[in-house]
Amino acid sequence: MSTRGTNFFHQWLTNILPKAVGADVISVAELTQKLFADAKALGISSTEIEEETGSAYETILDAIVHHDAGAAG
């Protein structure tokens, strides 16, 4: 289990979330690929991220949906 991967993912998500509100399924897939590319540049594997969080795609999608719902309300 990687705290480093989890911390990176949460910080990364916090940074992109305001720009990702209203993203569609294709955008979420692209964001997931960007997440893994950004992590790899820092020496963090996708496994390190997904060991703790589960599917990065589903986590990003869930964060966008809930952030968007909060903004609309």
N, C-alpha and C positions, 0 to 999 in steps of 0.2 A: 504494500500500500504506500502510496506516495503523497505525503502532505505537500511536497513541492508542486506536484502536478495539480492537485486540487486547488492550492492557493493561486497558482498561475491561471487556471481556468476561471476561477471566480473573479479575479482582477480583470482578466481579459474580457469576460462577459460584462462586467460593470462598465468598462470603457466603450464597448460597441453597442450596448443595449439602446441608448438614446437614438443612435443612428439606424438601428435595425427595426424599430417599431413599424409595424405594417408590412414586414417582409413576407414574401411568399415562400412556398416550399423550395423552389429552386434557389432562392436567396439564402435560405437556411442551410442548404447543402453546400453552397459556396462559402458561407460563414464557417461551417464545420471544417472545410478544407483549409481555410485561412487560419483557423485556430491551430490545427495540427502543423501547418507550415511555420507559424509564429513560435509555437512550442519547440519544434524541431530546431529552429535557429538558436534557441537557448539551451539545447541539449535535453529537452524534455520529450519523452516518447508519448505517443497517443495512449499506450497502455498505462502509463503513469497517471494520465488524466482520467481514463475510463475505469480504472480499478476502483476508485472511490465514488465517482459520480454516475457510473453507468454510461449509457449512450450519450455521447456529447451532442449529437444531432437532436435527440429528444429533449435534452436539458436546455439547449439553445432555443428550440421551438417553444417549450413550456415557458421559459423566461420572457420571450417576446410576447406570447399570448397574454400572460399575466400582467406584464408591464403595460401593454396596449389597453387591456381592460381597466387597469388602474388609471391610465391617462384619460380614458373616455368617461370615467365615472366621476 
